[in-house]
Each structure stands twice: as C-alpha cells, then as structure tokens.
Amino acid sequence: MRWTRCGSQTEDRDVPTLSGGERRRVALCRLLALVAAAAAAGRADEPSRRRVGGVARALLGDYKGTIVAVTHDRYFLDNVAGWILELDRGKGIPFQGNYSSWLEQKQERLAIEEKTESARRARSRASSSGCG
C-alpha cells in the first residue's frame, strides 16, 4: 500500500482496520485495477478476457459498494454486472442481472411497448374513422 500513500505503518494491515480515508484509497485502487483489467479485456483474445473477468471478480470480492462502469464489453457485463441501468430516451431503466438477463428483459419490455403502441394506433384509427 506504499504507493497509495497510506504510509509504512498500514502496509500489512487488514482493510477493516484502516481509517476511512485509507479505506477510500484502497477502494479507489481496487476500482482502478478493475478499470485497467476491463480496458485490457477489450483488446484481448477470448481466453484472456475470461481471466480478466475472474480477476475482476476476485478484486471485487465481497465489496458491498457500488461501481459504475460505462462499457460496451458484453463479456465484462455478463460476468461482472449484478444489474444494468439502461439509458433510453431520457429515462433510466434498471435491469436486475447480467448482460444476458438484460437482453431477455429488454426484449420483453420492447414487446410490451410494441403491443401498447399498436393498441394505441388501432384506437386512434377507430376513433378517427368513426368521426367522419
């Protein structure tokens, strides 16, 4: 932890025994390592990408906080994400689960939207044809 500027007294201490500021530095280091691993995954072959996913899970361990990752890396999202926030037409739509789960839930949502829109158009046509 010397490079986090926590000082030599904290090098071998467990994270729960660190001060709040020291814990934030450790969390930032974990996040930076995760970002670096994700960036490397984007340029790596498939076996390397699988290793990076495992490294990311190991780095996060039992981390209880929130990490925001803006990425198009489907493998990363499938193996690390616990939920996804989609930004669509100015709205944030939360989805529980990984990328594969998000795809399924999104297809269901779009199908419902299409049915609703089709019904609205049918009502509109019926009311406009009945007025003339």
N, CA, C and O atoms as a GROMACS GRO file, in nm:
protein
  528
    1MET      N    1   0.082  -0.121   0.000
    1MET     CA    2   0.000   0.000   0.000
    1MET      C    3   0.085   0.126   0.000
    1MET      O    4   0.032   0.237   0.009
    2ARG      N    5   0.214   0.111  -0.010
    2ARG     CA    6   0.301   0.228  -0.006
    2ARG      C    7   0.263   0.326  -0.117
    2ARG      O    8   0.262   0.447  -0.095
    3TRP      N    9   0.232   0.275  -0.235
    3TRP     CA   10   0.200   0.362  -0.347
    3TRP      C   11   0.068   0.434  -0.332
    3TRP      O   12   0.038   0.525  -0.408
    4THR      N   13  -0.014   0.394  -0.234
    4THR     CA   14  -0.140   0.465  -0.208
    4THR      C   15  -0.118   0.578  -0.108
    4THR      O   16  -0.212   0.649  -0.073
    5ARG      N   17   0.006   0.596  -0.063
    5ARG     CA   18   0.044   0.700   0.033
    5ARG      C   19  -0.022   0.680   0.169
    5ARG      O   20  -0.046   0.776   0.242
    6CYS      N   21  -0.051   0.556   0.202
    6CYS     CA   22  -0.107   0.528   0.333
    6CYS      C   23   0.002   0.523   0.439
    6CYS      O   24  -0.026   0.533   0.559
    7GLY      N   25   0.124   0.507   0.397
    7GLY     CA   26   0.233   0.505   0.494
    7GLY      C   27   0.276   0.364   0.527
    7GLY      O   28   0.199   0.269   0.508
    8SER      N   29   0.397   0.349   0.577
    8SER     CA   30   0.452   0.216   0.603
    8SER      C   31   0.382   0.146   0.718
    8SER      O   32   0.383   0.023   0.724
    9GLN      N   33   0.320   0.221   0.810
    9GLN     CA   34   0.251   0.155   0.922
    9GLN      C   35   0.127   0.079   0.875
    9GLN      O   36   0.080  -0.011   0.945
   10THR      N   37   0.074   0.113   0.759
   10THR     CA   38  -0.050   0.050   0.714
   10THR      C   39  -0.028  -0.057   0.609
   10THR      O   40  -0.124  -0.121   0.565
   11GLU      N   41   0.096  -0.078   0.567
   11GLU     CA   42   0.123  -0.171   0.457
   11GLU      C   43   0.066  -0.310   0.478
   11GLU      O   44   0.013  -0.369   0.384
   12ASP      N   45   0.075  -0.363   0.597
   12ASP     CA   46   0.035  -0.501   0.621
   12ASP      C   47  -0.093  -0.512   0.704
   12ASP      O   48  -0.122  -0.618   0.758
   13ARG      N   49  -0.168  -0.406   0.714
   13ARG     CA   50  -0.291  -0.409   0.793
   13ARG      C   51  -0.410  -0.453   0.708
   13ARG      O   52  -0.413  -0.430   0.587
   14ASP      N   53  -0.505  -0.516   0.772
   14ASP     CA   54  -0.629  -0.554   0.704
   14ASP      C   55  -0.712  -0.428   0.678
   14ASP      O   56  -0.708  -0.334   0.757
   15VAL      N   57  -0.785  -0.428   0.570
   15VAL     CA   58  -0.862  -0.310   0.530
   15VAL      C   59  -0.958  -0.264   0.640
   15VAL      O   60  -0.968  -0.143   0.663
   16PRO      N   61  -1.030  -0.354   0.709
   16PRO     CA   62  -1.123  -0.305   0.813
   16PRO      C   63  -1.055  -0.226   0.925
   16PRO      O   64  -1.122  -0.150   0.995
   17THR      N   65  -0.925  -0.243   0.943
   17THR     CA   66  -0.856  -0.171   1.050
   17THR      C   67  -0.805  -0.034   1.004
   17THR      O   68  -0.753   0.042   1.085
   18LEU      N   69  -0.820  -0.001   0.877
   18LEU     CA   70  -0.772   0.127   0.824
   18LEU      C   71  -0.871   0.239   0.855
   18LEU      O   72  -0.987   0.214   0.885
   19SER      N   73  -0.823   0.362   0.848
   19SER     CA   74  -0.911   0.477   0.867
   19SER      C   75  -1.002   0.491   0.746
   19SER      O   76  -0.982   0.425   0.644
   20GLY      N   77  -1.100   0.578   0.758
   20GLY     CA   78  -1.193   0.599   0.647
   20GLY      C   79  -1.122   0.646   0.521
   20GLY      O   80  -1.152   0.597   0.412
   21GLY      N   81  -1.030   0.739   0.534
   21GLY     CA   82  -0.956   0.788   0.418
   21GLY      C   83  -0.870   0.680   0.355
   21GLY      O   84  -0.860   0.671   0.233
   22GLU      N   85  -0.808   0.598   0.439
   22GLU     CA   86  -0.726   0.488   0.388
   22GLU      C   87  -0.812   0.385   0.316
   22GLU      O   88  -0.772   0.332   0.212
   23ARG      N   89  -0.931   0.357   0.371
   23ARG     CA   90  -1.022   0.262   0.305
   23ARG      C   91  -1.067   0.316   0.170
   23ARG      O   92  -1.080   0.240   0.073
   24ARG      N   93  -1.091   0.448   0.162
   24ARG     CA   94  -1.130   0.506   0.033
   24ARG      C   95  -1.017   0.493  -0.068
   24ARG      O   96  -1.042   0.470  -0.186
   25ARG      N   97  -0.892   0.508  -0.024
   25ARG     CA   98  -0.780   0.491  -0.116
   25ARG      C   99  -0.771   0.347  -0.166
   25ARG      O  100  -0.746   0.323  -0.284
   26VAL      N  101  -0.793   0.252  -0.076
   26VAL     CA  102  -0.792   0.111  -0.116
   26VAL      C  103  -0.904   0.085  -0.216
   26VAL      O  104  -0.884   0.017  -0.317
   27ALA      N  105  -1.023   0.139  -0.188
   27ALA     CA  106  -1.136   0.121  -0.280
   27ALA      C  107  -1.105   0.182  -0.417
   27ALA      O  108  -1.138   0.124  -0.520
   28LEU      N  109  -1.042   0.298  -0.416
   28LEU     CA  110  -1.005   0.361  -0.542
   28LEU      C  111  -0.903   0.276  -0.617
   28LEU      O  112  -0.912   0.261  -0.739
   29CYS      N  113  -0.807   0.220  -0.546
   29CYS     CA  114  -0.708   0.133  -0.610
   29CYS      C  115  -0.775   0.009  -0.670
   29CYS      O  116  -0.740  -0.034  -0.779
   30ARG      N  117  -0.871  -0.049  -0.597
   30ARG     CA  118  -0.943  -0.164  -0.649
   30ARG      C  119  -1.018  -0.127  -0.776
   30ARG      O  120  -1.019  -0.202  -0.873
   31LEU      N  121  -1.080  -0.009  -0.774
   31LEU     CA  122  -1.155   0.036  -0.891
   31LEU      C  123  -1.061   0.061  -1.009
   31LEU      O  124  -1.092   0.022  -1.121
   32LEU      N  125  -0.948   0.125  -0.984
   32LEU     CA  126  -0.852   0.150  -1.092
   32LEU      C  127  -0.800   0.019  -1.150
   32LEU      O  128  -0.782   0.008  -1.272
   33ALA      N  129  -0.775  -0.078  -1.064
   33ALA     CA  130  -0.730  -0.208  -1.113
   33ALA      C  131  -0.838  -0.274  -1.198
   33ALA      O  132  -0.808  -0.336  -1.299
   34LEU      N  133  -0.963  -0.260  -1.157
   34LEU     CA  134  -1.075  -0.316  -1.233
   34LEU      C  135  -1.087  -0.248  -1.369
   34LEU      O  136  -1.108  -0.315  -1.470
   35VAL      N  137  -1.075  -0.116  -1.371
   35VAL     CA  138  -1.083  -0.043  -1.498
   35VAL      C  139  -0.970  -0.086  -1.590
   35VAL      O  140  -0.992  -0.107  -1.710
   36ALA      N  141  -0.850  -0.099  -1.536
   36ALA     CA  142  -0.737  -0.143  -1.617
   36ALA      C  143  -0.761  -0.283  -1.672
   36ALA      O  144  -0.729  -0.311  -1.788
   37ALA      N  145  -0.816  -0.370  -1.589
   37ALA     CA  146  -0.845  -0.507  -1.635
   37ALA      C  147  -0.951  -0.505  -1.744
   37ALA      O  148  -0.941  -0.578  -1.842
   38ALA      N  149  -1.053  -0.421  -1.727
   38ALA     CA  150  -1.159  -0.412  -1.829
   38ALA      C  151  -1.104  -0.356  -1.959
   38ALA      O  152  -1.142  -0.402  -2.067
   39ALA      N  153  -1.016  -0.256  -1.949
   39ALA     CA  154  -0.957  -0.200  -2.070
   39ALA      C  155  -0.872  -0.304  -2.142
   39ALA      O  156  -0.874  -0.313  -2.264
   40ALA      N  157  -0.798  -0.382  -2.065
   40ALA     CA  158  -0.716  -0.487  -2.125
   40ALA      C  159  -0.805  -0.593  -2.190
   40ALA      O  160  -0.770  -0.649  -2.294
   41ALA      N  161  -0.919  -0.620  -2.130
   41ALA     CA  162  -1.010  -0.721  -2.185
   41ALA      C  163  -1.062  -0.680  -2.321
   41ALA      O  164  -1.087  -0.766  -2.406
   42GLY      N  165  -1.080  -0.552  -2.342
   42GLY     CA  166  -1.130  -0.505  -2.470
   42GLY      C  167  -1.033  -0.530  -2.584
   42GLY      O  168  -1.073  -0.532  -2.700
   43ARG      N  169  -0.906  -0.548  -2.551
   43ARG     CA  170  -0.805  -0.569  -2.655
   43ARG      C  171  -0.749  -0.710  -2.650
   43ARG      O  172  -0.650  -0.739  -2.718
   44ALA      N  173  -0.808  -0.796  -2.574
   44ALA     CA  174  -0.751  -0.928  -2.552
   44ALA      C  175  -0.830  -1.036  -2.626
   44ALA      O  176  -0.944  -1.015  -2.668
   45ASP      N  177  -0.766  -1.152  -2.642
   45ASP     CA  178  -0.835  -1.266  -2.701
   45ASP      C  179  -0.930  -1.326  -2.597
   45ASP      O  180  -0.928  -1.287  -2.481
   46GLU      N  181  -1.012  -1.421  -2.639
   46GLU     CA  182  -1.116  -1.477  -2.552
   46GLU      C  183  -1.061  -1.539  -2.423
   46GLU      O  184  -1.116  -1.511  -2.317
   47PRO      N  185  -0.956  -1.624  -2.427
   47PRO     CA  186  -0.905  -1.678  -2.300
   47PRO      C  187  -0.858  -1.570  -2.205
   47PRO      O  188  -0.877  -1.580  -2.084
   48SER      N  189  -0.796  -1.466  -2.259
   48SER     CA  190  -0.751  -1.356  -2.173
   48SER      C  191  -0.869  -1.282  -2.113
   48SER      O  192  -0.865  -1.242  -1.997
   49ARG      N  193  -0.974  -1.265  -2.191
   49ARG     CA  194  -1.093  -1.196  -2.141
   49ARG      C  195  -1.156  -1.275  -2.026
   49ARG      O  196  -1.204  -1.216  -1.929
   50ARG      N  197  -1.156  -1.408  -2.036
   50ARG     CA  198  -1.210  -1.489  -1.926
   50ARG      C  199  -1.125  -1.471  -1.800
   50ARG      O  200  -1.180  -1.462  -1.690
   51ARG      N  201  -0.994  -1.467  -1.816
   51ARG     CA  202  -0.907  -1.446  -1.699
   51ARG      C  203  -0.933  -1.310  -1.636
   51ARG      O  204  -0.936  -1.299  -1.514
   52VAL      N  205  -0.952  -1.207  -1.719
   52VAL     CA  206  -0.978  -1.074  -1.667
   52VAL      C  207  -1.109  -1.072  -1.589
   52VAL      O  208  -1.118  -1.009  -1.484
   53GLY      N  209  -1.212  -1.142  -1.640
   53GLY     CA  210  -1.338  -1.149  -1.566
   53GLY      C  211  -1.318  -1.211  -1.429
   53GLY      O  212  -1.375  -1.165  -1.331
   54GLY      N  213  -1.236  -1.316  -1.423
   54GLY     CA  214  -1.206  -1.379  -1.294
   54GLY      C  215  -1.129  -1.286  -1.203
   54GLY      O  216  -1.154  -1.281  -1.082
   55VAL      N  217  -1.035  -1.212  -1.260
   55VAL     CA  218  -0.957  -1.115  -1.182
   55VAL      C  219  -1.049  -1.007  -1.127
   55VAL      O  220  -1.038  -0.968  -1.010
   56ALA      N  221  -1.140  -0.958  -1.211
   56ALA     CA  222  -1.232  -0.854  -1.166
   56ALA      C  223  -1.318  -0.904  -1.050
   56ALA      O  224  -1.337  -0.833  -0.952
   57ARG      N  225  -1.369  -1.027  -1.062
   57ARG     CA  226  -1.449  -1.083  -0.952
   57ARG      C  227  -1.364  -1.098  -0.826
   57ARG      O  228  -1.412  -1.071  -0.716
   58ALA      N  229  -1.239  -1.141  -0.841
   58ALA     CA  230  -1.151  -1.158  -0.726
   58ALA      C  231  -1.119  -1.022  -0.663
   58ALA      O  232  -1.113  -1.010  -0.540
   59LEU      N  233  -1.099  -0.920  -0.746
   59LEU     CA  234  -1.071  -0.786  -0.693
   59LEU      C  235  -1.188  -0.731  -0.615
   59LEU      O  236  -1.172  -0.669  -0.510
   60LEU      N  237  -1.307  -0.755  -0.668
   60LEU     CA  238  -1.426  -0.703  -0.601
   60LEU      C  239  -1.460  -0.783  -0.477
   60LEU      O  240  -1.509  -0.728  -0.378
   61GLY      N  241  -1.434  -0.913  -0.481
   61GLY     CA  242  -1.460  -0.998  -0.366
   61GLY      C  243  -1.599  -0.975  -0.310
   61GLY      O  244  -1.699  -0.988  -0.380
   62ASP      N  245  -1.604  -0.941  -0.183
   62ASP     CA  246  -1.732  -0.918  -0.117
   62ASP      C  247  -1.760  -0.768  -0.103
   62ASP      O  248  -1.828  -0.726  -0.010
   63TYR      N  249  -1.706  -0.690  -0.195
   63TYR     CA  250  -1.726  -0.544  -0.192
   63TYR      C  251  -1.875  -0.512  -0.194
   63TYR      O  252  -1.948  -0.561  -0.281
   64LYS      N  253  -1.921  -0.432  -0.100
   64LYS     CA  254  -2.063  -0.403  -0.084
   64LYS      C  255  -2.105  -0.272  -0.150
   64LYS      O  256  -2.224  -0.242  -0.156
   65GLY      N  257  -2.010  -0.194  -0.198
   65GLY     CA  258  -2.040  -0.064  -0.256
   65GLY      C  259  -2.088  -0.074  -0.400
   65GLY      O  260  -2.114  -0.182  -0.451
   66THR      N  261  -2.098   0.040  -0.462
   66THR     CA  262  -2.144   0.049  -0.600
   66THR      C  263  -2.027   0.090  -0.688
   66THR      O  264  -1.948   0.177  -0.652
   67ILE      N  265  -2.017   0.027  -0.802
   67ILE     CA  266  -1.918   0.065  -0.903
   67ILE      C  267  -1.995   0.093  -1.031
   67ILE      O  268  -2.076   0.012  -1.075
   68VAL      N  269  -1.970   0.208  -1.089
   68VAL     CA  270  -2.033   0.243  -1.215
   68VAL      C  271  -1.932   0.216  -1.326
   68VAL      O  272  -1.821   0.271  -1.326
   69ALA      N  273  -1.969   0.132  -1.420
   69ALA     CA  274  -1.883   0.100  -1.534
   69ALA      C  275  -1.959   0.134  -1.661
   69ALA      O  276  -2.066   0.079  -1.687
   70VAL      N  277  -1.904   0.223  -1.739
   70VAL     CA  278  -1.963   0.257  -1.868
   70VAL      C  279  -1.884   0.178  -1.972
   70VAL      O  280  -1.768   0.208  -1.997
   71THR      N  281  -1.948   0.078  -2.030
   71THR     CA  282  -1.874  -0.010  -2.119
   71THR      C  283  -1.966  -0.072  -2.224
   71THR      O  284  -2.087  -0.083  -2.205
   72HIS      N  285  -1.906  -0.111  -2.333
   72HIS     CA  286  -1.976  -0.188  -2.435
   72HIS      C  287  -1.926  -0.332  -2.436
   72HIS      O  288  -1.962  -0.410  -2.525
   73ASP      N  289  -1.845  -0.368  -2.339
   73ASP     CA  290  -1.785  -0.500  -2.333
   73ASP      C  291  -1.888  -0.600  -2.279
   73ASP      O  292  -1.911  -0.607  -2.158
   74ARG      N  293  -1.948  -0.675  -2.368
   74ARG     CA  294  -2.055  -0.768  -2.330
   74ARG      C  295  -2.004  -0.877  -2.237
   74ARG      O  296  -2.076  -0.918  -2.146
   75TYR      N  297  -1.882  -0.924  -2.260
   75TYR     CA  298  -1.828  -1.028  -2.174
   75TYR      C  299  -1.814  -0.977  -2.031
   75TYR      O  300  -1.853  -1.045  -1.936
   76PHE      N  301  -1.760  -0.858  -2.016
   76PHE     CA  302  -1.746  -0.796  -1.884
   76PHE      C  303  -1.882  -0.784  -1.818
   76PHE      O  304  -1.899  -0.821  -1.702
   77LEU      N  305  -1.980  -0.732  -1.892
   77LEU     CA  306  -2.114  -0.714  -1.836
   77LEU      C  307  -2.179  -0.847  -1.799
   77LEU      O  308  -2.252  -0.855  -1.700
   78ASP      N  309  -2.153  -0.950  -1.877
   78ASP     CA  310  -2.213  -1.080  -1.850
   78ASP      C  311  -2.152  -1.145  -1.726
   78ASP      O  312  -2.220  -1.220  -1.656
   79ASN      N  313  -2.026  -1.118  -1.700
   79ASN     CA  314  -1.956  -1.188  -1.592
   79ASN      C  315  -1.935  -1.108  -1.466
   79ASN      O  316  -1.898  -1.164  -1.363
   80VAL      N  317  -1.957  -0.978  -1.470
   80VAL     CA  318  -1.930  -0.896  -1.352
   80VAL      C  319  -2.054  -0.820  -1.304
   80VAL      O  320  -2.073  -0.803  -1.183
   81ALA      N  321  -2.137  -0.774  -1.396
   81ALA     CA  322  -2.250  -0.689  -1.358
   81ALA      C  323  -2.355  -0.765  -1.279
   81ALA      O  324  -2.386  -0.880  -1.309
   82GLY      N  325  -2.409  -0.700  -1.177
   82GLY     CA  326  -2.519  -0.755  -1.098
   82GLY      C  327  -2.652  -0.693  -1.138
   82GLY      O  328  -2.758  -0.754  -1.120
   83TRP      N  329  -2.646  -0.573  -1.193
   83TRP     CA  330  -2.762  -0.511  -1.254
   83TRP      C  331  -2.712  -0.404  -1.350
   83TRP      O  332  -2.600  -0.354  -1.338
   84ILE      N  333  -2.798  -0.369  -1.444
   84ILE     CA  334  -2.761  -0.276  -1.551
   84ILE      C  335  -2.864  -0.164  -1.554
   84ILE      O  336  -2.984  -0.189  -1.546
   85LEU      N  337  -2.816  -0.043  -1.565
   85LEU     CA  338  -2.903   0.072  -1.582
   85LEU      C  339  -2.893   0.117  -1.727
   85LEU      O  340  -2.790   0.167  -1.770
   86GLU      N  341  -3.000   0.098  -1.800
   86GLU     CA  342  -3.004   0.139  -1.940
   86GLU      C  343  -3.059   0.280  -1.947
   86GLU      O  344  -3.159   0.312  -1.883
   87LEU      N  345  -2.994   0.364  -2.025
   87LEU     CA  346  -3.044   0.498  -2.051
   87LEU      C  347  -3.110   0.496  -2.188
   87LEU      O  348  -3.044   0.477  -2.290
   88ASP      N  349  -3.243   0.517  -2.188
   88ASP     CA  350  -3.320   0.506  -2.312
   88ASP      C  351  -3.420   0.621  -2.319
   88ASP      O  352  -3.506   0.636  -2.232
   89ARG      N  353  -3.408   0.701  -2.423
   89ARG     CA  354  -3.500   0.813  -2.447
   89ARG      C  355  -3.514   0.902  -2.323
   89ARG      O  356  -3.625   0.943  -2.287
   90GLY      N  357  -3.401   0.932  -2.261
   90GLY     CA  358  -3.401   1.022  -2.146
   90GLY      C  359  -3.444   0.961  -2.015
   90GLY      O  360  -3.459   1.032  -1.916
   91LYS      N  361  -3.464   0.831  -2.011
   91LYS     CA  362  -3.506   0.763  -1.888
   91LYS      C  363  -3.402   0.659  -1.850
   91LYS      O  364  -3.340   0.596  -1.935
   92GLY      N  365  -3.384   0.640  -1.719
   92GLY     CA  366  -3.301   0.533  -1.668
   92GLY      C  367  -3.387   0.413  -1.637
   92GLY      O  368  -3.482   0.423  -1.559
   93ILE      N  369  -3.356   0.299  -1.697
   93ILE     CA  370  -3.435   0.178  -1.677
   93ILE      C  371  -3.346   0.072  -1.614
   93ILE      O  372  -3.256   0.020  -1.680
   94PRO      N  373  -3.370   0.038  -1.486
   94PRO     CA  374  -3.285  -0.062  -1.420
   94PRO      C  375  -3.326  -0.204  -1.456
   94PRO      O  376  -3.444  -0.235  -1.468
   95PHE      N  377  -3.226  -0.289  -1.474
   95PHE     CA  378  -3.248  -0.430  -1.501
   95PHE      C  379  -3.167  -0.511  -1.401
   95PHE      O  380  -3.046  -0.489  -1.388
   96GLN      N  381  -3.229  -0.603  -1.332
   96GLN     CA  382  -3.160  -0.692  -1.239
   96GLN      C  383  -3.091  -0.802  -1.317
   96GLN      O  384  -3.153  -0.866  -1.401
   97GLY      N  385  -2.964  -0.824  -1.290
   97GLY     CA  386  -2.892  -0.935  -1.353
   97GLY      C  387  -2.780  -0.890  -1.443
   97GLY      O  388  -2.745  -0.772  -1.447
   98ASN      N  389  -2.725  -0.984  -1.516
   98ASN     CA  390  -2.610  -0.957  -1.603
   98ASN      C  391  -2.657  -0.920  -1.744
   98ASN      O  392  -2.776  -0.896  -1.766
   99TYR      N  393  -2.564  -0.917  -1.839
   99TYR     CA  394  -2.596  -0.876  -1.976
   99TYR      C  395  -2.698  -0.968  -2.041
   99TYR      O  396  -2.793  -0.922  -2.104
  100SER      N  397  -2.680  -1.099  -2.027
  100SER     CA  398  -2.775  -1.194  -2.088
  100SER      C  399  -2.916  -1.173  -2.033
  100SER      O  400  -3.013  -1.175  -2.108
  101SER      N  401  -2.924  -1.152  -1.903
  101SER     CA  402  -3.054  -1.126  -1.840
  101SER      C  403  -3.111  -0.993  -1.891
  101SER      O  404  -3.232  -0.983  -1.915
  102TRP      N  405  -3.026  -0.892  -1.906
  102TRP     CA  406  -3.070  -0.763  -1.958
  102TRP      C  407  -3.130  -0.778  -2.097
  102TRP      O  408  -3.234  -0.720  -2.126
  103LEU      N  409  -3.065  -0.858  -2.184
  103LEU     CA  410  -3.118  -0.879  -2.319
  103LEU      C  411  -3.258  -0.937  -2.315
  103LEU      O  412  -3.347  -0.891  -2.386
  104GLU      N  413  -3.278  -1.039  -2.232
  104GLU     CA  414  -3.409  -1.102  -2.221
  104GLU      C  415  -3.514  -1.003  -2.169
  104GLU      O  416  -3.623  -0.993  -2.224
  105GLN      N  417  -3.479  -0.930  -2.061
  105GLN     CA  418  -3.573  -0.836  -2.003
  105GLN      C  419  -3.604  -0.722  -2.099
  105GLN      O  420  -3.718  -0.675  -2.106
  106LYS      N  421  -3.504  -0.677  -2.174
  106LYS     CA  422  -3.526  -0.569  -2.270
  106LYS      C  423  -3.620  -0.615  -2.381
  106LYS      O  424  -3.709  -0.541  -2.422
  107GLN      N  425  -3.600  -0.737  -2.432
  107GLN     CA  426  -3.688  -0.788  -2.536
  107GLN      C  427  -3.832  -0.795  -2.487
  107GLN      O  428  -3.925  -0.761  -2.560
  108GLU      N  429  -3.851  -0.838  -2.362
  108GLU     CA  430  -3.985  -0.843  -2.304
  108GLU      C  431  -4.045  -0.703  -2.294
  108GLU      O  432  -4.162  -0.683  -2.327
  109ARG      N  433  -3.964  -0.606  -2.248
  109ARG     CA  434  -4.012  -0.468  -2.234
  109ARG      C  435  -4.049  -0.410  -2.370
  109ARG      O  436  -4.152  -0.345  -2.384
  110LEU      N  437  -3.964  -0.434  -2.472
  110LEU     CA  438  -3.992  -0.382  -2.606
  110LEU      C  439  -4.117  -0.445  -2.666
  110LEU      O  440  -4.193  -0.378  -2.735
  111ALA      N  441  -4.139  -0.573  -2.640
  111ALA     CA  442  -4.260  -0.640  -2.689
  111ALA      C  443  -4.384  -0.579  -2.625
  111ALA      O  444  -4.484  -0.557  -2.694
  112ILE      N  445  -4.379  -0.551  -2.497
  112ILE     CA  446  -4.492  -0.487  -2.428
  112ILE      C  447  -4.516  -0.347  -2.483
  112ILE      O  448  -4.630  -0.307  -2.507
  113GLU      N  449  -4.406  -0.272  -2.503
  113GLU     CA  450  -4.419  -0.137  -2.560
  113GLU      C  451  -4.482  -0.143  -2.699
  113GLU      O  452  -4.566  -0.060  -2.732
  114GLU      N  453  -4.442  -0.240  -2.780
  114GLU     CA  454  -4.495  -0.252  -2.916
  114GLU      C  455  -4.644  -0.285  -2.912
  114GLU      O  456  -4.722  -0.229  -2.990
  115LYS      N  457  -4.685  -0.376  -2.823
  115LYS     CA  458  -4.828  -0.409  -2.810
  115LYS      C  459  -4.907  -0.286  -2.767
  115LYS      O  460  -5.015  -0.260  -2.820
  116THR      N  461  -4.854  -0.212  -2.671
  116THR     CA  462  -4.922  -0.092  -2.623
  116THR      C  463  -4.934   0.011  -2.734
  116THR      O  464  -5.040   0.071  -2.752
  117GLU      N  465  -4.828   0.031  -2.810
  117GLU     CA  466  -4.829   0.128  -2.920
  117GLU      C  467  -4.924   0.083  -3.031
  117GLU      O  468  -4.996   0.165  -3.087
  118SER      N  469  -4.926  -0.046  -3.062
  118SER     CA  470  -5.017  -0.098  -3.164
  118SER      C  471  -5.162  -0.077  -3.123
  118SER      O  472  -5.246  -0.039  -3.204
  119ALA      N  473  -5.191  -0.103  -2.996
  119ALA     CA  474  -5.327  -0.084  -2.946
  119ALA      C  475  -5.365   0.064  -2.951
  119ALA      O  476  -5.479   0.098  -2.985
  120ARG      N  477  -5.272   0.152  -2.917
  120ARG     CA  478  -5.298   0.297  -2.922
  120ARG      C  479  -5.328   0.341  -3.065
  120ARG      O  480  -5.421   0.419  -3.088
  121ARG      N  481  -5.250   0.292  -3.162
  121ARG     CA  482  -5.273   0.327  -3.302
  121ARG      C  483  -5.408   0.275  -3.350
  121ARG      O  484  -5.480   0.344  -3.422
  122ALA      N  485  -5.442   0.152  -3.310
  122ALA     CA  486  -5.572   0.094  -3.351
  122ALA      C  487  -5.687   0.177  -3.295
  122ALA      O  488  -5.785   0.202  -3.365
  123ARG      N  489  -5.676   0.220  -3.168
  123ARG     CA  490  -5.781   0.304  -3.109
  123ARG      C  491  -5.790   0.438  -3.181
  123ARG      O  492  -5.899   0.490  -3.205
  124SER      N  493  -5.674   0.492  -3.216
  124SER     CA  494  -5.670   0.621  -3.285
  124SER      C  495  -5.735   0.610  -3.422
  124SER      O  496  -5.811   0.698  -3.462
  125ARG      N  497  -5.704   0.501  -3.496
  125ARG     CA  498  -5.767   0.481  -3.628
  125ARG      C  499  -5.918   0.462  -3.615
  125ARG      O  500  -5.996   0.516  -3.693
  126ALA      N  501  -5.957   0.385  -3.514
  126ALA     CA  502  -6.100   0.359  -3.495
  126ALA      C  503  -6.175   0.488  -3.460
  126ALA      O  504  -6.284   0.512  -3.511
  127SER      N  505  -6.116   0.569  -3.376
  127SER     CA  506  -6.186   0.693  -3.337
  127SER      C  507  -6.187   0.794  -3.451
  127SER      O  508  -6.284   0.868  -3.467
  128SER      N  509  -6.082   0.798  -3.531
  128SER     CA  510  -6.079   0.893  -3.642
  128SER      C  511  -6.171   0.848  -3.756
  128SER      O  512  -6.229   0.932  -3.824
  129SER      N  513  -6.185   0.717  -3.777
  129SER     CA  514  -6.276   0.668  -3.882
  129SER      C  515  -6.420   0.677  -3.838
  129SER      O  516  -6.509   0.688  -3.923
  130GLY      N  517  -6.447   0.674  -3.710
  130GLY     CA  518  -6.584   0.683  -3.659
  130GLY      C  519  -6.634   0.826  -3.655
  130GLY      O  520  -6.754   0.849  -3.640
  131CYS      N  521  -6.545   0.924  -3.668
  131CYS     CA  522  -6.585   1.065  -3.658
  131CYS      C  523  -6.627   1.121  -3.794
  131CYS      O  524  -6.680   1.232  -3.799
  132GLY      N  525  -6.606   1.052  -3.902
  132GLY     CA  526  -6.629   1.113  -4.030
  132GLY      C  527  -6.740   1.055  -4.100
  132GLY      O  528  -6.772   1.098  -4.212
   0.00000   0.00000   0.00000
